[in-house]
Amino acid sequence: MPFLLLLIALFIFALVRGEHNAALSILILIVTSLLATYYKPLRDSLREYF
């Protein structure tokens, strides 16, 4: 969870500074980490893959 909070803080910082491309990639990382944490089929497939 600290990693997710760090990503959210980085996302807000990138938006404030006007770095929209960086903010978009950070938002994709946030969504992916939330899916990997709470969506069981994705989590299981990631475990199987790695």
mmCIF entry with sequence, helices, sheets and N, C-alpha, C, O atoms, coordinates in Angstrom:
data_MODEL
# 
_entry.id   MODEL 
# 
_entity.id                         1 
_entity.type                       polymer 
_entity.pdbx_number_of_molecules   1 
# 
_entity_poly.entity_id                      1 
_entity_poly.type                           'polypeptide(L)' 
_entity_poly.nstd_linkage                   no 
_entity_poly.nstd_monomer                   no 
_entity_poly.pdbx_seq_one_letter_code       MPFLLLLIALFIFALVRGEHNAALSILILIVTSLLATYYKPLRDSLREYF 
_entity_poly.pdbx_seq_one_letter_code_can   MPFLLLLIALFIFALVRGEHNAALSILILIVTSLLATYYKPLRDSLREYF 
_entity_poly.pdbx_strand_id                 A 
# 
loop_
_entity_poly_seq.entity_id 
_entity_poly_seq.num 
_entity_poly_seq.mon_id 
_entity_poly_seq.hetero 
1 1  MET n 
1 2  PRO n 
1 3  PHE n 
1 4  LEU n 
1 5  LEU n 
1 6  LEU n 
1 7  LEU n 
1 8  ILE n 
1 9  ALA n 
1 10 LEU n 
1 11 PHE n 
1 12 ILE n 
1 13 PHE n 
1 14 ALA n 
1 15 LEU n 
1 16 VAL n 
1 17 ARG n 
1 18 GLY n 
1 19 GLU n 
1 20 HIS n 
1 21 ASN n 
1 22 ALA n 
1 23 ALA n 
1 24 LEU n 
1 25 SER n 
1 26 ILE n 
1 27 LEU n 
1 28 ILE n 
1 29 LEU n 
1 30 ILE n 
1 31 VAL n 
1 32 THR n 
1 33 SER n 
1 34 LEU n 
1 35 LEU n 
1 36 ALA n 
1 37 THR n 
1 38 TYR n 
1 39 TYR n 
1 40 LYS n 
1 41 PRO n 
1 42 LEU n 
1 43 ARG n 
1 44 ASP n 
1 45 SER n 
1 46 LEU n 
1 47 ARG n 
1 48 GLU n 
1 49 TYR n 
1 50 PHE n 
# 
_struct_asym.id          A 
_struct_asym.entity_id   1 
# 
loop_
_struct_conf.conf_type_id 
_struct_conf.id 
_struct_conf.pdbx_PDB_helix_id 
_struct_conf.beg_label_comp_id 
_struct_conf.beg_label_asym_id 
_struct_conf.beg_label_seq_id 
_struct_conf.pdbx_beg_PDB_ins_code 
_struct_conf.end_label_comp_id 
_struct_conf.end_label_asym_id 
_struct_conf.end_label_seq_id 
_struct_conf.pdbx_end_PDB_ins_code 
_struct_conf.beg_auth_comp_id 
_struct_conf.beg_auth_asym_id 
_struct_conf.beg_auth_seq_id 
_struct_conf.end_auth_comp_id 
_struct_conf.end_auth_asym_id 
_struct_conf.end_auth_seq_id 
_struct_conf.pdbx_PDB_helix_class 
_struct_conf.details 
_struct_conf.pdbx_PDB_helix_length 
HELX_P HELX_P1 AA1 PRO A 2  ? ARG A 17 ? PRO A 2  ARG A 17 1 ? 16 
HELX_P HELX_P2 AA2 HIS A 20 ? TYR A 38 ? HIS A 20 TYR A 38 1 ? 19 
HELX_P HELX_P3 AA3 LYS A 40 ? TYR A 49 ? LYS A 40 TYR A 49 1 ? 10 
# 
_struct_conf_type.id          HELX_P 
_struct_conf_type.criteria    ? 
_struct_conf_type.reference   ? 
# 
loop_
_atom_site.group_PDB 
_atom_site.id 
_atom_site.type_symbol 
_atom_site.label_atom_id 
_atom_site.label_alt_id 
_atom_site.label_comp_id 
_atom_site.label_asym_id 
_atom_site.label_entity_id 
_atom_site.label_seq_id 
_atom_site.pdbx_PDB_ins_code 
_atom_site.Cartn_x 
_atom_site.Cartn_y 
_atom_site.Cartn_z 
_atom_site.occupancy 
_atom_site.B_iso_or_equiv 
_atom_site.pdbx_formal_charge 
_atom_site.auth_seq_id 
_atom_site.auth_comp_id 
_atom_site.auth_asym_id 
_atom_site.auth_atom_id 
_atom_site.pdbx_PDB_model_num 
ATOM 1   N N  . MET A 1 1  ? 0.799  -1.201  0.000   1.00 0.00 ? 1  MET A N  1 
ATOM 2   C CA . MET A 1 1  ? 0.000  0.000   0.000   1.00 0.00 ? 1  MET A CA 1 
ATOM 3   C C  . MET A 1 1  ? 0.850  1.278   0.000   1.00 0.00 ? 1  MET A C  1 
ATOM 4   O O  . MET A 1 1  ? 0.433  2.265   -0.606  1.00 0.00 ? 1  MET A O  1 
ATOM 5   N N  . PRO A 1 2  ? 2.013  1.308   0.645   1.00 0.00 ? 2  PRO A N  1 
ATOM 6   C CA . PRO A 1 2  ? 2.838  2.528   0.559   1.00 0.00 ? 2  PRO A CA 1 
ATOM 7   C C  . PRO A 1 2  ? 3.248  2.844   -0.884  1.00 0.00 ? 2  PRO A C  1 
ATOM 8   O O  . PRO A 1 2  ? 3.382  4.010   -1.255  1.00 0.00 ? 2  PRO A O  1 
ATOM 9   N N  . PHE A 1 3  ? 3.445  1.799   -1.691  1.00 0.00 ? 3  PHE A N  1 
ATOM 10  C CA . PHE A 1 3  ? 3.791  2.009   -3.091  1.00 0.00 ? 3  PHE A CA 1 
ATOM 11  C C  . PHE A 1 3  ? 2.660  2.721   -3.825  1.00 0.00 ? 3  PHE A C  1 
ATOM 12  O O  . PHE A 1 3  ? 2.904  3.607   -4.644  1.00 0.00 ? 3  PHE A O  1 
ATOM 13  N N  . LEU A 1 4  ? 1.433  2.335   -3.531  1.00 0.00 ? 4  LEU A N  1 
ATOM 14  C CA . LEU A 1 4  ? 0.282  2.966   -4.165  1.00 0.00 ? 4  LEU A CA 1 
ATOM 15  C C  . LEU A 1 4  ? 0.161  4.427   -3.741  1.00 0.00 ? 4  LEU A C  1 
ATOM 16  O O  . LEU A 1 4  ? -0.131 5.289   -4.570  1.00 0.00 ? 4  LEU A O  1 
ATOM 17  N N  . LEU A 1 5  ? 0.379  4.708   -2.474  1.00 0.00 ? 5  LEU A N  1 
ATOM 18  C CA . LEU A 1 5  ? 0.326  6.096   -2.007  1.00 0.00 ? 5  LEU A CA 1 
ATOM 19  C C  . LEU A 1 5  ? 1.427  6.935   -2.641  1.00 0.00 ? 5  LEU A C  1 
ATOM 20  O O  . LEU A 1 5  ? 1.214  8.106   -2.955  1.00 0.00 ? 5  LEU A O  1 
ATOM 21  N N  . LEU A 1 6  ? 2.589  6.351   -2.830  1.00 0.00 ? 6  LEU A N  1 
ATOM 22  C CA . LEU A 1 6  ? 3.674  7.052   -3.501  1.00 0.00 ? 6  LEU A CA 1 
ATOM 23  C C  . LEU A 1 6  ? 3.322  7.349   -4.956  1.00 0.00 ? 6  LEU A C  1 
ATOM 24  O O  . LEU A 1 6  ? 3.623  8.433   -5.457  1.00 0.00 ? 6  LEU A O  1 
ATOM 25  N N  . LEU A 1 7  ? 2.692  6.401   -5.631  1.00 0.00 ? 7  LEU A N  1 
ATOM 26  C CA . LEU A 1 7  ? 2.264  6.624   -7.012  1.00 0.00 ? 7  LEU A CA 1 
ATOM 27  C C  . LEU A 1 7  ? 1.210  7.723   -7.104  1.00 0.00 ? 7  LEU A C  1 
ATOM 28  O O  . LEU A 1 7  ? 1.240  8.540   -8.024  1.00 0.00 ? 7  LEU A O  1 
ATOM 29  N N  . ILE A 1 8  ? 0.282  7.743   -6.155  1.00 0.00 ? 8  ILE A N  1 
ATOM 30  C CA . ILE A 1 8  ? -0.753 8.782   -6.162  1.00 0.00 ? 8  ILE A CA 1 
ATOM 31  C C  . ILE A 1 8  ? -0.125 10.152  -5.935  1.00 0.00 ? 8  ILE A C  1 
ATOM 32  O O  . ILE A 1 8  ? -0.486 11.118  -6.607  1.00 0.00 ? 8  ILE A O  1 
ATOM 33  N N  . ALA A 1 9  ? 0.813  10.245  -4.992  1.00 0.00 ? 9  ALA A N  1 
ATOM 34  C CA . ALA A 1 9  ? 1.491  11.516  -4.742  1.00 0.00 ? 9  ALA A CA 1 
ATOM 35  C C  . ALA A 1 9  ? 2.288  11.959  -5.966  1.00 0.00 ? 9  ALA A C  1 
ATOM 36  O O  . ALA A 1 9  ? 2.307  13.143  -6.301  1.00 0.00 ? 9  ALA A O  1 
ATOM 37  N N  . LEU A 1 10 ? 2.939  11.021  -6.626  1.00 0.00 ? 10 LEU A N  1 
ATOM 38  C CA . LEU A 1 10 ? 3.695  11.335  -7.828  1.00 0.00 ? 10 LEU A CA 1 
ATOM 39  C C  . LEU A 1 10 ? 2.774  11.782  -8.963  1.00 0.00 ? 10 LEU A C  1 
ATOM 40  O O  . LEU A 1 10 ? 3.125  12.676  -9.733  1.00 0.00 ? 10 LEU A O  1 
ATOM 41  N N  . PHE A 1 11 ? 1.601  11.164  -9.067  1.00 0.00 ? 11 PHE A N  1 
ATOM 42  C CA . PHE A 1 11 ? 0.617  11.543  -10.068 1.00 0.00 ? 11 PHE A CA 1 
ATOM 43  C C  . PHE A 1 11 ? 0.148  12.981  -9.848  1.00 0.00 ? 11 PHE A C  1 
ATOM 44  O O  . PHE A 1 11 ? 0.080  13.762  -10.797 1.00 0.00 ? 11 PHE A O  1 
ATOM 45  N N  . ILE A 1 12 ? -0.172 13.331  -8.612  1.00 0.00 ? 12 ILE A N  1 
ATOM 46  C CA . ILE A 1 12 ? -0.616 14.697  -8.301  1.00 0.00 ? 12 ILE A CA 1 
ATOM 47  C C  . ILE A 1 12 ? 0.504  15.693  -8.581  1.00 0.00 ? 12 ILE A C  1 
ATOM 48  O O  . ILE A 1 12 ? 0.265  16.767  -9.133  1.00 0.00 ? 12 ILE A O  1 
ATOM 49  N N  . PHE A 1 13 ? 1.717  15.335  -8.202  1.00 0.00 ? 13 PHE A N  1 
ATOM 50  C CA . PHE A 1 13 ? 2.868  16.213  -8.445  1.00 0.00 ? 13 PHE A CA 1 
ATOM 51  C C  . PHE A 1 13 ? 3.075  16.434  -9.948  1.00 0.00 ? 13 PHE A C  1 
ATOM 52  O O  . PHE A 1 13 ? 3.361  17.552  -10.376 1.00 0.00 ? 13 PHE A O  1 
ATOM 53  N N  . ALA A 1 14 ? 2.933  15.386  -10.736 1.00 0.00 ? 14 ALA A N  1 
ATOM 54  C CA . ALA A 1 14 ? 3.102  15.518  -12.187 1.00 0.00 ? 14 ALA A CA 1 
ATOM 55  C C  . ALA A 1 14 ? 2.000  16.373  -12.795 1.00 0.00 ? 14 ALA A C  1 
ATOM 56  O O  . ALA A 1 14 ? 2.258  17.143  -13.721 1.00 0.00 ? 14 ALA A O  1 
ATOM 57  N N  . LEU A 1 15 ? 0.785  16.253  -12.294 1.00 0.00 ? 15 LEU A N  1 
ATOM 58  C CA . LEU A 1 15 ? -0.303 17.087  -12.802 1.00 0.00 ? 15 LEU A CA 1 
ATOM 59  C C  . LEU A 1 15 ? -0.084 18.556  -12.460 1.00 0.00 ? 15 LEU A C  1 
ATOM 60  O O  . LEU A 1 15 ? -0.330 19.435  -13.285 1.00 0.00 ? 15 LEU A O  1 
ATOM 61  N N  . VAL A 1 16 ? 0.375  18.816  -11.246 1.00 0.00 ? 16 VAL A N  1 
ATOM 62  C CA . VAL A 1 16 ? 0.605  20.200  -10.823 1.00 0.00 ? 16 VAL A CA 1 
ATOM 63  C C  . VAL A 1 16 ? 1.710  20.839  -11.655 1.00 0.00 ? 16 VAL A C  1 
ATOM 64  O O  . VAL A 1 16 ? 1.627  22.017  -12.003 1.00 0.00 ? 16 VAL A O  1 
ATOM 65  N N  . ARG A 1 17 ? 2.732  20.076  -11.970 1.00 0.00 ? 17 ARG A N  1 
ATOM 66  C CA . ARG A 1 17 ? 3.848  20.606  -12.751 1.00 0.00 ? 17 ARG A CA 1 
ATOM 67  C C  . ARG A 1 17 ? 3.538  20.695  -14.243 1.00 0.00 ? 17 ARG A C  1 
ATOM 68  O O  . ARG A 1 17 ? 4.307  21.287  -15.000 1.00 0.00 ? 17 ARG A O  1 
ATOM 69  N N  . GLY A 1 18 ? 2.430  20.119  -14.666 1.00 0.00 ? 18 GLY A N  1 
ATOM 70  C CA . GLY A 1 18 ? 2.043  20.203  -16.069 1.00 0.00 ? 18 GLY A CA 1 
ATOM 71  C C  . GLY A 1 18 ? 2.617  19.103  -16.939 1.00 0.00 ? 18 GLY A C  1 
ATOM 72  O O  . GLY A 1 18 ? 2.570  19.200  -18.165 1.00 0.00 ? 18 GLY A O  1 
ATOM 73  N N  . GLU A 1 19 ? 3.152  18.073  -16.339 1.00 0.00 ? 19 GLU A N  1 
ATOM 74  C CA . GLU A 1 19 ? 3.712  16.934  -17.087 1.00 0.00 ? 19 GLU A CA 1 
ATOM 75  C C  . GLU A 1 19 ? 2.599  15.933  -17.372 1.00 0.00 ? 19 GLU A C  1 
ATOM 76  O O  . GLU A 1 19 ? 2.444  14.946  -16.653 1.00 0.00 ? 19 GLU A O  1 
ATOM 77  N N  . HIS A 1 20 ? 1.826  16.193  -18.421 1.00 0.00 ? 20 HIS A N  1 
ATOM 78  C CA . HIS A 1 20 ? 0.652  15.370  -18.685 1.00 0.00 ? 20 HIS A CA 1 
ATOM 79  C C  . HIS A 1 20 ? 1.012  13.979  -19.201 1.00 0.00 ? 20 HIS A C  1 
ATOM 80  O O  . HIS A 1 20 ? 0.306  13.016  -18.901 1.00 0.00 ? 20 HIS A O  1 
ATOM 81  N N  . ASN A 1 21 ? 2.083  13.855  -19.962 1.00 0.00 ? 21 ASN A N  1 
ATOM 82  C CA . ASN A 1 21 ? 2.487  12.523  -20.437 1.00 0.00 ? 21 ASN A CA 1 
ATOM 83  C C  . ASN A 1 21 ? 2.944  11.656  -19.277 1.00 0.00 ? 21 ASN A C  1 
ATOM 84  O O  . ASN A 1 21 ? 2.612  10.473  -19.212 1.00 0.00 ? 21 ASN A O  1 
ATOM 85  N N  . ALA A 1 22 ? 3.705  12.242  -18.360 1.00 0.00 ? 22 ALA A N  1 
ATOM 86  C CA . ALA A 1 22 ? 4.153  11.491  -17.174 1.00 0.00 ? 22 ALA A CA 1 
ATOM 87  C C  . ALA A 1 22 ? 2.963  11.143  -16.290 1.00 0.00 ? 22 ALA A C  1 
ATOM 88  O O  . ALA A 1 22 ? 2.903  10.050  -15.728 1.00 0.00 ? 22 ALA A O  1 
ATOM 89  N N  . ALA A 1 23 ? 2.019  12.068  -16.165 1.00 0.00 ? 23 ALA A N  1 
ATOM 90  C CA . ALA A 1 23 ? 0.841  11.821  -15.335 1.00 0.00 ? 23 ALA A CA 1 
ATOM 91  C C  . ALA A 1 23 ? 0.012  10.672  -15.907 1.00 0.00 ? 23 ALA A C  1 
ATOM 92  O O  . ALA A 1 23 ? -0.533 9.865   -15.154 1.00 0.00 ? 23 ALA A O  1 
ATOM 93  N N  . LEU A 1 24 ? -0.082 10.597  -17.228 1.00 0.00 ? 24 LEU A N  1 
ATOM 94  C CA . LEU A 1 24 ? -0.836 9.511   -17.846 1.00 0.00 ? 24 LEU A CA 1 
ATOM 95  C C  . LEU A 1 24 ? -0.173 8.160   -17.582 1.00 0.00 ? 24 LEU A C  1 
ATOM 96  O O  . LEU A 1 24 ? -0.858 7.188   -17.265 1.00 0.00 ? 24 LEU A O  1 
ATOM 97  N N  . SER A 1 25 ? 1.140  8.093   -17.707 1.00 0.00 ? 25 SER A N  1 
ATOM 98  C CA . SER A 1 25 ? 1.823  6.821   -17.464 1.00 0.00 ? 25 SER A CA 1 
ATOM 99  C C  . SER A 1 25 ? 1.746  6.435   -15.988 1.00 0.00 ? 25 SER A C  1 
ATOM 100 O O  . SER A 1 25 ? 1.648  5.250   -15.671 1.00 0.00 ? 25 SER A O  1 
ATOM 101 N N  . ILE A 1 26 ? 1.787  7.404   -15.090 1.00 0.00 ? 26 ILE A N  1 
ATOM 102 C CA . ILE A 1 26 ? 1.651  7.110   -13.664 1.00 0.00 ? 26 ILE A CA 1 
ATOM 103 C C  . ILE A 1 26 ? 0.230  6.636   -13.361 1.00 0.00 ? 26 ILE A C  1 
ATOM 104 O O  . ILE A 1 26 ? 0.035  5.737   -12.543 1.00 0.00 ? 26 ILE A O  1 
ATOM 105 N N  . LEU A 1 27 ? -0.761 7.240   -14.018 1.00 0.00 ? 27 LEU A N  1 
ATOM 106 C CA . LEU A 1 27 ? -2.141 6.800   -13.834 1.00 0.00 ? 27 LEU A CA 1 
ATOM 107 C C  . LEU A 1 27 ? -2.317 5.356   -14.305 1.00 0.00 ? 27 LEU A C  1 
ATOM 108 O O  . LEU A 1 27 ? -3.033 4.582   -13.671 1.00 0.00 ? 27 LEU A O  1 
ATOM 109 N N  . ILE A 1 28 ? -1.675 4.992   -15.402 1.00 0.00 ? 28 ILE A N  1 
ATOM 110 C CA . ILE A 1 28 ? -1.726 3.601   -15.876 1.00 0.00 ? 28 ILE A CA 1 
ATOM 111 C C  . ILE A 1 28 ? -1.088 2.668   -14.850 1.00 0.00 ? 28 ILE A C  1 
ATOM 112 O O  . ILE A 1 28 ? -1.599 1.574   -14.614 1.00 0.00 ? 28 ILE A O  1 
ATOM 113 N N  . LEU A 1 29 ? 0.013  3.082   -14.240 1.00 0.00 ? 29 LEU A N  1 
ATOM 114 C CA . LEU A 1 29 ? 0.634  2.275   -13.189 1.00 0.00 ? 29 LEU A CA 1 
ATOM 115 C C  . LEU A 1 29 ? -0.279 2.121   -11.985 1.00 0.00 ? 29 LEU A C  1 
ATOM 116 O O  . LEU A 1 29 ? -0.345 1.045   -11.391 1.00 0.00 ? 29 LEU A O  1 
ATOM 117 N N  . ILE A 1 30 ? -0.986 3.188   -11.615 1.00 0.00 ? 30 ILE A N  1 
ATOM 118 C CA . ILE A 1 30 ? -1.907 3.125   -10.475 1.00 0.00 ? 30 ILE A CA 1 
ATOM 119 C C  . ILE A 1 30 ? -3.038 2.142   -10.753 1.00 0.00 ? 30 ILE A C  1 
ATOM 120 O O  . ILE A 1 30 ? -3.367 1.317   -9.901  1.00 0.00 ? 30 ILE A O  1 
ATOM 121 N N  . VAL A 1 31 ? -3.631 2.226   -11.932 1.00 0.00 ? 31 VAL A N  1 
ATOM 122 C CA . VAL A 1 31 ? -4.733 1.324   -12.280 1.00 0.00 ? 31 VAL A CA 1 
ATOM 123 C C  . VAL A 1 31 ? -4.254 -0.120  -12.330 1.00 0.00 ? 31 VAL A C  1 
ATOM 124 O O  . VAL A 1 31 ? -4.941 -1.024  -11.856 1.00 0.00 ? 31 VAL A O  1 
ATOM 125 N N  . THR A 1 32 ? -3.087 -0.333  -12.898 1.00 0.00 ? 32 THR A N  1 
ATOM 126 C CA . THR A 1 32 ? -2.538 -1.688  -12.967 1.00 0.00 ? 32 THR A CA 1 
ATOM 127 C C  . THR A 1 32 ? -2.246 -2.248  -11.589 1.00 0.00 ? 32 THR A C  1 
ATOM 128 O O  . THR A 1 32 ? -2.523 -3.418  -11.324 1.00 0.00 ? 32 THR A O  1 
ATOM 129 N N  . SER A 1 33 ? -1.695 -1.434  -10.715 1.00 0.00 ? 33 SER A N  1 
ATOM 130 C CA . SER A 1 33 ? -1.398 -1.928  -9.371  1.00 0.00 ? 33 SER A CA 1 
ATOM 131 C C  . SER A 1 33 ? -2.676 -2.204  -8.588  1.00 0.00 ? 33 SER A C  1 
ATOM 132 O O  . SER A 1 33 ? -2.723 -3.154  -7.806  1.00 0.00 ? 33 SER A O  1 
ATOM 133 N N  . LEU A 1 34 ? -3.716 -1.389  -8.783  1.00 0.00 ? 34 LEU A N  1 
ATOM 134 C CA . LEU A 1 34 ? -4.992 -1.673  -8.119  1.00 0.00 ? 34 LEU A CA 1 
ATOM 135 C C  . LEU A 1 34 ? -5.617 -2.955  -8.651  1.00 0.00 ? 34 LEU A C  1 
ATOM 136 O O  . LEU A 1 34 ? -6.143 -3.758  -7.881  1.00 0.00 ? 34 LEU A O  1 
ATOM 137 N N  . LEU A 1 35 ? -5.562 -3.148  -9.962  1.00 0.00 ? 35 LEU A N  1 
ATOM 138 C CA . LEU A 1 35 ? -6.097 -4.383  -10.525 1.00 0.00 ? 35 LEU A CA 1 
ATOM 139 C C  . LEU A 1 35 ? -5.317 -5.597  -10.050 1.00 0.00 ? 35 LEU A C  1 
ATOM 140 O O  . LEU A 1 35 ? -5.904 -6.630  -9.729  1.00 0.00 ? 35 LEU A O  1 
ATOM 141 N N  . ALA A 1 36 ? -4.016 -5.477  -10.005 1.00 0.00 ? 36 ALA A N  1 
ATOM 142 C CA . ALA A 1 36 ? -3.194 -6.610  -9.566  1.00 0.00 ? 36 ALA A CA 1 
ATOM 143 C C  . ALA A 1 36 ? -3.399 -6.908  -8.087  1.00 0.00 ? 36 ALA A C  1 
ATOM 144 O O  . ALA A 1 36 ? -3.185 -8.036  -7.641  1.00 0.00 ? 36 ALA A O  1 
ATOM 145 N N  . THR A 1 37 ? -3.812 -5.906  -7.333  1.00 0.00 ? 37 THR A N  1 
ATOM 146 C CA . THR A 1 37 ? -4.023 -6.120  -5.904  1.00 0.00 ? 37 THR A CA 1 
ATOM 147 C C  . THR A 1 37 ? -5.398 -6.702  -5.612  1.00 0.00 ? 37 THR A C  1 
ATOM 148 O O  . THR A 1 37 ? -5.519 -7.623  -4.804  1.00 0.00 ? 37 THR A O  1 
ATOM 149 N N  . TYR A 1 38 ? -6.436 -6.179  -6.258  1.00 0.00 ? 38 TYR A N  1 
ATOM 150 C CA . TYR A 1 38 ? -7.798 -6.516  -5.853  1.00 0.00 ? 38 TYR A CA 1 
ATOM 151 C C  . TYR A 1 38 ? -8.577 -7.382  -6.838  1.00 0.00 ? 38 TYR A C  1 
ATOM 152 O O  . TYR A 1 38 ? -9.620 -7.918  -6.465  1.00 0.00 ? 38 TYR A O  1 
ATOM 153 N N  . TYR A 1 39 ? -8.122 -7.541  -8.070  1.00 0.00 ? 39 TYR A N  1 
ATOM 154 C CA . TYR A 1 39 ? -8.850 -8.334  -9.063  1.00 0.00 ? 39 TYR A CA 1 
ATOM 155 C C  . TYR A 1 39 ? -8.223 -9.718  -9.127  1.00 0.00 ? 39 TYR A C  1 
ATOM 156 O O  . TYR A 1 39 ? -7.149 -9.900  -9.700  1.00 0.00 ? 39 TYR A O  1 
ATOM 157 N N  . LYS A 1 40 ? -8.913 -10.698 -8.527  1.00 0.00 ? 40 LYS A N  1 
ATOM 158 C CA . LYS A 1 40 ? -8.333 -12.027 -8.327  1.00 0.00 ? 40 LYS A CA 1 
ATOM 159 C C  . LYS A 1 40 ? -7.915 -12.737 -9.614  1.00 0.00 ? 40 LYS A C  1 
ATOM 160 O O  . LYS A 1 40 ? -6.827 -13.311 -9.631  1.00 0.00 ? 40 LYS A O  1 
ATOM 161 N N  . PRO A 1 41 ? -8.700 -12.739 -10.692 1.00 0.00 ? 41 PRO A N  1 
ATOM 162 C CA . PRO A 1 41 ? -8.231 -13.443 -11.906 1.00 0.00 ? 41 PRO A CA 1 
ATOM 163 C C  . PRO A 1 41 ? -6.924 -12.869 -12.463 1.00 0.00 ? 41 PRO A C  1 
ATOM 164 O O  . PRO A 1 41 ? -6.063 -13.622 -12.918 1.00 0.00 ? 41 PRO A O  1 
ATOM 165 N N  . LEU A 1 42 ? -6.775 -11.558 -12.430 1.00 0.00 ? 42 LEU A N  1 
ATOM 166 C CA . LEU A 1 42 ? -5.527 -10.964 -12.914 1.00 0.00 ? 42 LEU A CA 1 
ATOM 167 C C  . LEU A 1 42 ? -4.364 -11.324 -11.993 1.00 0.00 ? 42 LEU A C  1 
ATOM 168 O O  . LEU A 1 42 ? -3.266 -11.632 -12.456 1.00 0.00 ? 42 LEU A O  1 
ATOM 169 N N  . ARG A 1 43 ? -4.612 -11.283 -10.697 1.00 0.00 ? 43 ARG A N  1 
ATOM 170 C CA . ARG A 1 43 ? -3.567 -11.616 -9.728  1.00 0.00 ? 43 ARG A CA 1 
ATOM 171 C C  . ARG A 1 43 ? -3.100 -13.062 -9.910  1.00 0.00 ? 43 ARG A C  1 
ATOM 172 O O  . ARG A 1 43 ? -1.903 -13.345 -9.873  1.00 0.00 ? 43 ARG A O  1 
ATOM 173 N N  . ASP A 1 44 ? -4.044 -13.963 -10.104 1.00 0.00 ? 44 ASP A N  1 
ATOM 174 C CA . ASP A 1 44 ? -3.680 -15.370 -10.308 1.00 0.00 ? 44 ASP A CA 1 
ATOM 175 C C  . ASP A 1 44 ? -2.919 -15.570 -11.613 1.00 0.00 ? 44 ASP A C  1 
ATOM 176 O O  . ASP A 1 44 ? -1.973 -16.356 -11.662 1.00 0.00 ? 44 ASP A O  1 
ATOM 177 N N  . SER A 1 45 ? -3.319 -14.874 -12.661 1.00 0.00 ? 45 SER A N  1 
ATOM 178 C CA . SER A 1 45 ? -2.607 -15.037 -13.932 1.00 0.00 ? 45 SER A CA 1 
ATOM 179 C C  . SER A 1 45 ? -1.207 -14.447 -13.856 1.00 0.00 ? 45 SER A C  1 
ATOM 180 O O  . SER A 1 45 ? -0.284 -14.966 -14.485 1.00 0.00 ? 45 SER A O  1 
ATOM 181 N N  . LEU A 1 46 ? -1.035 -13.372 -13.095 1.00 0.00 ? 46 LEU A N  1 
ATOM 182 C CA . LEU A 1 46 ? 0.309  -12.819 -12.911 1.00 0.00 ? 46 LEU A CA 1 
ATOM 183 C C  . LEU A 1 46 ? 1.196  -13.770 -12.120 1.00 0.00 ? 46 LEU A C  1 
ATOM 184 O O  . LEU A 1 46 ? 2.376  -13.929 -12.435 1.00 0.00 ? 46 LEU A O  1 
ATOM 185 N N  . ARG A 1 47 ? 0.641  -14.392 -11.110 1.00 0.00 ? 47 ARG A N  1 
ATOM 186 C CA . ARG A 1 47 ? 1.404  -15.389 -10.335 1.00 0.00 ? 47 ARG A CA 1 
ATOM 187 C C  . ARG A 1 47 ? 1.826  -16.556 -11.224 1.00 0.00 ? 47 ARG A C  1 
ATOM 188 O O  . ARG A 1 47 ? 2.949  -17.051 -11.133 1.00 0.00 ? 47 ARG A O  1 
ATOM 189 N N  . GLU A 1 48 ? 0.912  -16.980 -12.077 1.00 0.00 ? 48 GLU A N  1 
ATOM 190 C CA . GLU A 1 48 ? 1.214  -18.097 -12.968 1.00 0.00 ? 48 GLU A CA 1 
ATOM 191 C C  . GLU A 1 48 ? 2.283  -17.710 -13.995 1.00 0.00 ? 48 GLU A C  1 
ATOM 192 O O  . GLU A 1 48 ? 3.140  -18.518 -14.352 1.00 0.00 ? 48 GLU A O  1 
ATOM 193 N N  . TYR A 1 49 ? 2.215  -16.461 -14.460 1.00 0.00 ? 49 TYR A N  1 
ATOM 194 C CA . TYR A 1 49 ? 3.152  -16.013 -15.475 1.00 0.00 ? 49 TYR A CA 1 
ATOM 195 C C  . TYR A 1 49 ? 4.561  -15.832 -14.904 1.00 0.00 ? 49 TYR A C  1 
ATOM 196 O O  . TYR A 1 49 ? 5.544  -16.236 -15.523 1.00 0.00 ? 49 TYR A O  1 
ATOM 197 N N  . PHE A 1 50 ? 4.648  -15.228 -13.732 1.00 0.00 ? 50 PHE A N  1 
ATOM 198 C CA . PHE A 1 50 ? 5.959  -14.986 -13.123 1.00 0.00 ? 50 PHE A CA 1 
ATOM 199 C C  . PHE A 1 50 ? 6.306  -16.085 -12.159 1.00 0.00 ? 50 PHE A C  1 
ATOM 200 O O  . PHE A 1 50 ? 7.373  -16.056 -11.547 1.00 0.00 ? 50 PHE A O  1 
# 
